[in-house]
Amino acid sequence: MRETLFGVGMILLFVGIIVLPMSLQATRSEENHFVADREHLVFPDWTVSAQFNESEELLIYFSPPALEGIPEPTGERFMFVDVVDPHGGNTTFNVTFTKTSFEVRLDSNDGGLEVDLPPIPGPADIGGTTRYSGEYTVLVRPIVANVAPLYYPNSSSMRRLEIYKVTEKIDYPNVWALPVAVSLAAIGIISIVCGARSPKRRARPGKLRK
């Protein structure tokens, strides 16, 4: 009986040890938190500002330009996105829109943002990690100022320009298994201890002396 209890305890402890790290496994994902926006912006006032702390990730979204009326075969619309840091430095992105996709290139960087773009131009986030604390200003502009009305011909204004802060979210999807793992390990240890105890021998009654 004690050997069986000891064996069951070892199994329960082993299972608990396996389940425990699985219950603590974390999954990481990114979340975009809205910071600031402006709507129906008329050129040259395609700009918005927001406060950031150092080492926070800044992300920019804006309404894509209209692509109607662009001569074939290029079908491209070029725009620049300037990000002015609190020290007055400028990080400039060159964004090319086509009828099927868009490409982002880093045109210049004075050091206010730490930018990580793929080596081959293609679809990518516009933004980066802030190097300073303070106000960051985003300015969107066409490649040539006098063609700005062609970019948003229907309303003559950019519908929306937004700034987001990207944060990392950590989830523990298997945390429900933590109490199960602890319980199995605890029961296993108790069973091992009980199974390992030596049975008490009953003392034989001594012979009565005459």
Secondary structure as GFF3:
##gff-version 3
##sequence-region A 1 210
A	DSSP	alpha_helix	2	23	.	.	.	ID=ss1
A	DSSP	beta_strand	27	41	.	.	.	ID=ss2
A	DSSP	beta_strand	47	52	.	.	.	ID=ss3
A	DSSP	beta_strand	57	62	.	.	.	ID=ss4
A	DSSP	beta_strand	77	84	.	.	.	ID=ss5
A	DSSP	beta_strand	90	97	.	.	.	ID=ss6
A	DSSP	beta_strand	102	109	.	.	.	ID=ss7
A	DSSP	beta_strand	113	114	.	.	.	ID=ss8
A	DSSP	beta_strand	126	130	.	.	.	ID=ss9
A	DSSP	beta_strand	134	142	.	.	.	ID=ss10
A	DSSP	three_ten_helix	145	147	.	.	.	ID=ss11
A	DSSP	alpha_helix	148	151	.	.	.	ID=ss12
A	DSSP	beta_strand	158	171	.	.	.	ID=ss13
A	DSSP	alpha_helix	177	196	.	.	.	ID=ss14
###
